[in-house]
């Protein structure tokens, strides 16, 4: 059995259902950060995933045919997470998107979310004309593509969190764990 479990992005965000799935697992896989967030619930073996690639996912799925396996996903597995990459049951978690919107007091229903981690987002930016835009960004993302629109930059949410406001073109991203929010 394979469960992909969201562990949130901050300490204390693991749901009761998620904690039970983790504690019942024979083997728990996850990034170093995800394993740390779930450590008090892990009672079986645990393995740090160092290469997030198809071969690793296939090996995990094969093991799950014989054993009860949990793969931890920071945030929510279905928000730029592991939920699409593995074949198993998904247990949601609290995502950085949800936290950012809460911090900014903005509604998800009026927002378009784009994942620009290690990829180009230019083709999707025309959506900004109709909705607020939330971009999961890293240092490689260029906020100047968003022009003079009013924007917020949230870096290292739940860590050494910093929020700054200004024009999108003026934002300077210094963390690979950043969210750029642009108002329509």
ABEGO torsion letter per residue (X at the ends): XBBBBBAEABBGABBAAAAAAAAABABBBEBAAAAAAAAAABABBBBBBABBBAAAAAAAAAAAAABBBBBBBBEBAABGBAAAABBBBBBBBBBAAAAAAAAAGBBAAABBBBBABGBBAAAAAAAAAABBBBBBBBAABBAAAAEABBBBBBBGBGBBBBBBBEBAAABBBABABBBBBBBX
